[in-house]
Amino acid sequence: NPTAERADQAKLLKAEALYKQGNFGDAAPIYEALRASQLSPKLRAESAYKLGWCYVQLKSAPRIVDAFRYFLKAFPDNPQAPSALTQRALAHQETKNYDAAINDLNTLITSYPAAKEREAALQQKALLLGQQENAKAMTEAFQQLLKEYPKSAAAAQAHYYIGKAAFEAKDYKAALPALDASRKLNKEQYYTPATVRIVSLYFYQKNRPALTTEVNNFLAAAPEAQVPGEILHWLGIEYYNEKNFAAAEKYLSALGRSENPAGVNPDFWFYLADAQTKQGNFAAAEVSYEHYLRTATDPAAKVKTLLALGATKISAHKADDAQKIAEEIMTLQPEGRVNAEARLLAGDVQIERGRYEEAGRVFMGVALLYDDPTITPRALQKAAEAYQKAGKQAEADRAAEQLRTKYPEFARG
């Protein structure tokens, strides 16, 4: 029917003009009416395809599905079939019909091996499977993508999710190379999440040399990097126990700067302060001890920390601050071993002030008041040294003699 065909051609021209103007809402019903037109199969296929794209532009997922369903059924051999399958899969995904989306992607991947859309379909399929928490199938899809498209723009993403899935399955041997590849291919996007998992897997394996290297590189590359607190705590205490105080300070300081140091035992502040003291970093040690005092709940731990803070104050030449700490401890513990330690601290304050004779009297007072195998010999030794500095040789000799008589092993060192 030539007349009907010319009328349909006029409708197609009108729809095409509206489409080019971006007037997809008015173009769509004209394209839809042309399904039953007298146009040639090629033009009917083109109008059916354009109908689907009108709904893509209008973001109407149900209509996208319907339009491309008709197109794929009516024109299964059309070269635009892979594109139609891609758009229908996206529409299914939009409506959370994930199984239908994966079916469309599988059809594209299997039936159109040369299609330019196939690479993206493999990526989209893998991501959908990951969204459904099907880690095994997701990994297989990403592995297929890497095998068939080794230079894919999605390679970094594929390696990352393969590594992440292996990490979560505790398959650390498989996780490591995949995570490492992802951060090398796309440092900006994957360096941090991949490195956090690499650091964690070395921690779970207790591979301290590799863990140390990774954490060092991580902190150097990203000074604000959030290394998991339990890992920094473990590393710091490991090195502290080996008397590697510089390394201990490095990792425990990083823990102190992290967003959630409260998530680990606050005793790390004490070890950090002690490591800082051992290196002569007294100002930082004071801050760390004070942090610990604000978080500690155990009275004995608090007293131990006050004593250490007092000693640090003396090392920093803050005798008045140390005196206040000694007095605070003696008030809290009016007798017993802790009181004796506080008295020794008070004697050290007098040494710092250059009042050696007064210091000697304080130390001898401790030796007379307490008979303790660890405190008394220290008190006698400190008394002998203080009297020596004060020029009180007789008193120094008496203290030294008592030390040799009562504690010969201590005296011999």
C-alpha positions as CSV (number, residue, x, y, z in Angstrom):
1,N,0.0,0.0,0.0
2,P,2.1,2.9,-1.3
3,T,-0.1,5.5,0.4
4,A,0.1,3.9,3.8
5,E,3.9,3.5,3.4
6,R,4.3,7.2,2.5
7,A,2.2,8.1,5.6
8,D,4.4,5.9,7.8
9,Q,7.6,7.4,6.3
10,A,6.2,10.9,7.1
11,K,5.6,9.7,10.7
12,L,9.1,8.4,10.9
13,L,10.6,11.7,9.7
14,K,8.5,13.5,12.3
15,A,9.7,11.1,15.0
16,E,13.3,11.5,13.8
17,A,13.0,15.3,14.0
18,L,11.6,15.2,17.5
19,Y,14.4,12.8,18.6
20,K,17.1,15.0,17.2
21,Q,15.5,18.0,19.1
22,G,15.7,16.0,22.3
23,N,11.9,15.8,22.5
24,F,11.9,12.1,23.5
25,G,8.5,12.2,25.1
26,D,6.7,13.2,21.9
27,A,8.9,11.0,19.7
28,A,8.3,7.8,21.7
29,P,4.5,7.2,20.9
30,I,5.2,7.8,17.2
31,Y,8.0,5.3,17.1
32,E,5.8,2.9,19.1
33,A,2.9,3.3,16.5
34,L,5.4,2.4,13.7
35,R,5.7,-1.2,15.0
36,A,2.7,-2.1,12.8
37,S,3.8,0.2,9.9
38,Q,4.2,-0.6,6.2
39,L,7.9,0.5,6.5
40,S,10.7,-1.8,5.3
41,P,12.1,-4.2,8.0
42,K,15.3,-2.1,8.3
43,L,13.3,1.1,9.0
44,R,11.0,-0.7,11.4
45,A,14.0,-2.1,13.3
46,E,15.6,1.4,13.4
47,S,12.3,2.9,14.8
48,A,11.9,0.1,17.4
49,Y,15.5,0.7,18.5
50,K,15.0,4.4,18.7
51,L,11.9,3.8,20.9
52,G,14.1,2.1,23.4
53,W,16.6,4.9,23.4
54,C,13.8,7.4,23.9
55,Y,12.9,5.7,27.2
56,V,16.6,5.5,28.1
57,Q,16.7,9.2,27.8
58,L,13.5,9.5,29.8
59,K,14.9,7.1,32.4
60,S,11.8,5.0,32.4
61,A,13.1,1.5,33.3
62,P,9.9,-0.5,32.8
63,R,9.4,1.0,29.3
64,I,13.0,0.4,28.4
65,V,12.5,-3.2,29.2
66,D,9.3,-3.4,27.1
67,A,10.8,-1.5,24.1
68,F,13.9,-3.6,23.9
69,R,12.0,-6.8,24.5
70,Y,10.0,-6.1,21.4
71,F,13.1,-5.1,19.4
72,L,15.1,-8.2,20.4
73,K,12.2,-10.5,19.6
74,A,11.3,-8.9,16.3
75,F,14.8,-8.3,15.1
76,P,17.1,-10.9,16.8
77,D,19.8,-10.6,14.1
78,N,20.0,-6.8,14.1
79,P,23.6,-5.5,14.7
80,Q,22.2,-3.3,17.5
81,A,21.1,-6.3,19.5
82,P,24.2,-6.2,21.9
83,S,23.5,-2.5,22.6
84,A,19.8,-3.4,23.3
85,L,20.8,-6.2,25.6
86,T,23.1,-3.9,27.5
87,Q,20.4,-1.2,28.0
88,R,17.8,-3.8,29.0
89,A,20.2,-5.3,31.5
90,L,20.8,-1.8,33.0
91,A,17.0,-1.3,33.2
92,H,16.5,-4.6,35.0
93,Q,19.3,-3.6,37.4
94,E,17.5,-0.3,38.0
95,T,14.3,-2.2,39.0
96,K,16.4,-4.6,41.1
97,N,15.6,-7.5,38.8
98,Y,19.1,-8.8,39.1
99,D,18.6,-12.3,37.7
100,A,17.0,-10.9,34.5
101,A,19.9,-8.4,34.2
102,I,22.5,-11.2,34.5
103,N,20.6,-13.3,32.0
104,D,20.7,-10.5,29.4
105,L,24.4,-10.0,30.1
106,N,25.1,-13.7,29.7
107,T,23.2,-13.7,26.4
108,L,25.4,-10.8,25.2
109,I,28.6,-12.4,26.4
110,T,27.8,-15.9,24.9
111,S,26.0,-15.0,21.7
112,Y,28.0,-11.9,20.5
113,P,31.7,-12.7,21.0
114,A,32.8,-9.8,18.8
115,A,30.5,-7.2,20.2
116,K,32.2,-4.0,21.5
117,E,29.7,-4.1,24.4
118,R,31.0,-7.5,25.6
119,E,33.9,-6.2,27.7
120,A,31.6,-3.9,29.6
121,A,29.0,-6.7,30.0
122,L,31.6,-8.9,31.7
123,Q,32.4,-6.1,34.1
124,Q,28.7,-5.3,34.8
125,K,28.0,-9.0,35.3
126,A,30.8,-9.3,37.8
127,L,29.7,-6.3,39.7
128,L,26.1,-7.5,39.9
129,L,27.2,-10.9,41.2
130,G,29.3,-9.1,43.8
131,Q,26.3,-7.0,44.8
132,Q,24.4,-10.3,45.3
133,E,27.3,-11.5,47.5
134,N,28.1,-14.3,45.1
135,A,31.9,-14.0,45.5
136,K,32.8,-17.1,43.6
137,A,30.8,-16.3,40.5
138,M,32.0,-12.6,40.7
139,T,35.6,-13.7,40.8
140,E,35.1,-16.0,37.8
141,A,33.5,-13.2,35.8
142,F,36.3,-10.8,36.6
143,Q,38.9,-13.5,35.8
144,Q,37.2,-14.1,32.4
145,L,37.4,-10.3,31.8
146,L,41.1,-10.2,32.6
147,K,41.8,-13.3,30.5
148,E,39.9,-12.1,27.4
149,Y,40.6,-8.3,27.8
150,P,43.9,-8.1,29.6
151,K,44.3,-4.3,28.8
152,S,40.7,-3.5,29.9
153,A,40.1,-0.2,31.6
154,A,38.4,-2.2,34.3
155,A,41.5,-4.3,35.1
156,A,42.3,-2.5,38.3
157,Q,38.8,-2.9,39.5
158,A,38.8,-6.6,38.5
159,H,42.0,-7.3,40.4
160,Y,40.8,-5.4,43.5
161,Y,37.5,-7.4,43.8
162,I,39.2,-10.7,43.1
163,G,41.7,-9.9,45.8
164,K,39.0,-8.6,48.2
165,A,37.0,-11.8,47.8
166,A,40.0,-14.0,48.4
167,F,40.9,-11.9,51.4
168,E,37.5,-12.3,52.9
169,A,37.7,-16.0,52.3
170,K,41.0,-16.0,54.1
171,D,42.8,-17.2,51.0
172,Y,45.7,-14.8,51.5
173,K,47.9,-16.5,49.0
174,A,45.5,-15.6,46.2
175,A,44.5,-12.2,47.7
176,L,48.0,-10.7,47.8
177,P,48.9,-10.6,44.0
178,A,45.5,-9.5,43.0
179,L,45.4,-6.6,45.6
180,D,48.9,-5.6,44.7
181,A,48.0,-5.5,41.0
182,S,45.0,-3.3,41.6
183,R,46.9,-0.6,43.5
184,K,49.7,-0.6,40.9
185,L,47.2,-0.2,38.0
186,N,45.1,2.5,39.7
187,K,46.9,4.0,42.7
188,E,44.4,6.8,43.1
189,Q,41.4,4.6,43.6
190,Y,42.8,1.4,45.0
191,Y,46.0,2.1,46.8
192,T,44.4,2.7,50.2
193,P,41.8,0.0,50.3
194,A,44.1,-2.6,48.7
195,T,47.0,-1.7,51.1
196,V,44.8,-1.9,54.2
197,R,43.9,-5.5,53.2
198,I,47.5,-6.4,52.4
199,V,48.6,-5.0,55.8
200,S,45.9,-6.9,57.5
201,L,46.7,-10.2,55.8
202,Y,50.4,-9.9,56.8
203,F,49.2,-9.2,60.3
204,Y,46.9,-12.3,60.4
205,Q,49.9,-14.3,59.2
206,K,52.1,-12.6,61.9
207,N,54.6,-11.9,59.1
208,R,56.3,-9.0,60.9
209,P,59.0,-8.1,58.4
210,A,56.6,-7.9,55.5
211,L,54.0,-6.1,57.7
212,T,56.6,-3.6,58.8
213,T,57.6,-2.8,55.2
214,E,54.0,-2.4,54.1
215,V,53.1,-0.2,57.1
216,N,56.2,2.0,56.6
217,N,55.4,2.5,52.9
218,F,51.7,3.2,53.7
219,L,52.5,5.8,56.3
220,A,55.1,7.4,54.0
221,A,52.8,7.5,51.0
222,A,49.7,8.6,53.0
223,P,50.7,10.3,56.3
224,E,47.0,10.4,57.3
225,A,46.5,6.7,56.4
226,Q,44.3,4.8,58.9
227,V,46.1,1.6,59.6
228,P,43.9,-0.7,61.7
229,G,44.6,0.1,65.4
230,E,45.2,-3.4,66.5
231,I,47.9,-3.8,63.9
232,L,49.8,-0.6,65.0
233,H,49.4,-1.7,68.6
234,W,50.8,-5.2,67.9
235,L,53.7,-3.8,65.9
236,G,54.5,-1.2,68.6
237,I,54.5,-3.6,71.5
238,E,56.5,-6.2,69.5
239,Y,59.3,-3.6,69.0
240,Y,59.0,-2.2,72.5
241,N,59.6,-5.7,73.9
242,E,62.7,-6.0,71.8
243,K,63.8,-2.6,73.1
244,N,63.6,-1.1,69.7
245,F,62.2,2.1,71.1
246,A,62.4,4.2,67.9
247,A,60.2,1.6,66.0
248,A,57.9,1.3,69.0
249,E,57.4,5.1,69.1
250,K,56.8,5.2,65.4
251,Y,53.9,2.8,65.4
252,L,52.4,3.7,68.8
253,S,52.5,7.4,67.8
254,A,50.6,6.6,64.6
255,L,48.1,4.7,66.7
256,G,47.7,7.8,69.0
257,R,47.0,9.9,65.9
258,S,44.4,7.5,64.5
259,E,40.7,8.2,64.6
260,N,39.8,5.5,67.0
261,P,42.7,4.7,69.4
262,A,40.0,4.0,72.0
263,G,39.3,0.8,70.1
264,V,42.5,-0.8,71.5
265,N,43.8,-1.2,75.1
266,P,44.8,2.4,76.2
267,D,48.0,0.9,77.8
268,F,49.7,1.7,74.6
269,W,50.0,5.3,75.8
270,F,52.2,4.1,78.7
271,Y,54.5,2.1,76.4
272,L,54.6,5.0,74.0
273,A,55.6,7.4,76.8
274,D,58.3,5.0,78.0
275,A,59.7,4.6,74.5
276,Q,59.8,8.3,74.1
277,T,61.5,8.7,77.5
278,K,64.1,6.1,76.6
279,Q,65.0,8.3,73.6
280,G,65.1,11.5,75.5
281,N,61.9,12.9,74.0
282,F,60.6,14.0,77.3
283,A,58.0,16.6,76.2
284,A,56.3,14.0,74.0
285,A,56.5,11.5,76.8
286,E,54.7,13.9,79.2
287,V,51.8,14.2,76.8
288,S,51.6,10.5,76.3
289,Y,51.6,9.8,80.1
290,E,48.9,12.4,80.6
291,H,46.8,10.7,77.8
292,Y,47.1,7.4,79.6
293,L,46.1,9.0,83.0
294,R,42.9,10.3,81.3
295,T,41.9,6.9,80.1
296,A,43.2,4.4,82.7
297,T,40.7,3.1,85.2
298,D,42.9,0.8,87.3
299,P,44.2,2.6,90.4
300,A,47.5,0.7,90.5
301,A,48.1,1.5,86.8
302,K,47.4,5.2,87.5
303,V,49.9,5.3,90.3
304,K,52.6,3.5,88.2
305,T,52.0,6.0,85.5
306,L,52.2,9.0,87.9
307,L,55.6,7.7,89.1
308,A,56.8,7.4,85.5
309,L,55.5,10.8,84.7
310,G,57.3,12.2,87.8
311,A,60.6,10.7,86.6
312,T,60.0,12.2,83.2
313,K,59.4,15.6,84.6
314,I,62.7,15.4,86.4
315,S,64.4,14.4,83.2
316,A,62.8,17.4,81.6
317,H,64.1,19.6,84.5
318,K,60.6,20.3,85.8
319,A,61.3,19.7,89.5
320,D,58.3,21.6,90.8
321,D,55.9,19.5,88.6
322,A,57.6,16.3,89.8
323,Q,57.3,17.4,93.5
324,K,53.6,17.9,93.1
325,I,53.3,14.4,91.6
326,A,55.2,12.9,94.5
327,E,53.0,14.7,97.0
328,E,49.9,13.5,95.1
329,I,51.0,9.9,95.3
330,M,51.9,10.1,99.0
331,T,48.4,11.5,99.7
332,L,46.8,8.7,97.6
333,Q,49.0,6.0,99.2
334,P,50.0,7.1,102.8
335,E,51.9,3.9,103.4
336,G,53.3,0.8,101.7
337,R,55.5,0.3,98.7
338,V,53.9,2.9,96.5
339,N,54.5,5.5,99.2
340,A,58.1,4.5,99.3
341,E,58.5,4.9,95.6
342,A,56.9,8.4,95.9
343,R,59.4,9.3,98.6
344,L,62.3,8.2,96.3
345,L,60.8,10.4,93.6
346,A,60.7,13.3,96.2
347,G,64.4,12.6,96.8
348,D,65.2,12.8,93.1
349,V,63.4,16.2,93.0
350,Q,65.9,17.4,95.6
351,I,68.8,16.0,93.5
352,E,67.4,17.9,90.5
353,R,67.3,21.1,92.6
354,G,70.9,20.6,93.7
355,R,69.9,20.1,97.3
356,Y,72.1,16.9,97.8
357,E,72.1,16.8,101.6
358,E,68.3,17.1,101.8
359,A,68.1,14.4,99.1
360,G,70.3,12.2,101.2
361,R,68.1,12.6,104.2
362,V,65.0,11.8,102.2
363,F,66.6,8.6,100.8
364,M,67.9,7.5,104.2
365,G,64.4,8.0,105.6
366,V,63.0,5.6,103.0
367,A,65.8,3.1,104.0
368,L,64.9,3.3,107.6
369,L,61.1,3.2,107.1
370,Y,61.0,0.3,104.7
371,D,62.6,-3.1,104.6
372,D,62.0,-4.1,101.0
373,P,64.5,-6.1,98.9
374,T,64.0,-3.9,95.8
375,I,63.3,-0.5,97.4
376,T,65.7,-0.4,100.4
377,P,68.9,-1.1,98.5
378,R,68.0,1.6,95.9
379,A,67.3,4.1,98.7
380,L,70.7,3.3,100.3
381,Q,72.5,3.6,97.0
382,K,70.8,6.9,96.2
383,A,71.6,8.2,99.8
384,A,75.3,7.4,99.4
385,E,75.5,9.1,96.1
386,A,73.6,12.2,97.3
387,Y,75.7,12.6,100.4
388,Q,78.8,12.1,98.3
389,K,77.7,15.0,96.1
390,A,76.9,17.1,99.2
391,G,80.4,16.5,100.6
392,K,79.1,14.5,103.5
393,Q,81.6,11.7,103.3
394,A,80.9,10.1,106.7
395,E,77.1,9.9,105.9
396,A,77.9,8.6,102.4
397,D,80.2,5.9,103.9
398,R,77.6,4.8,106.4
399,A,74.9,4.4,103.7
400,A,77.4,2.5,101.5
401,E,78.4,0.2,104.3
402,Q,74.7,-0.6,105.1
403,L,74.2,-1.4,101.5
404,R,77.2,-3.7,101.3
405,T,76.2,-5.4,104.6
406,K,72.5,-6.0,104.0
407,Y,72.4,-6.2,100.2
408,P,75.8,-7.5,99.1
409,E,74.6,-8.7,95.7
410,F,72.9,-5.4,94.9
411,A,76.1,-3.6,96.0
412,R,78.2,-5.7,93.6
413,G,75.8,-4.8,90.8
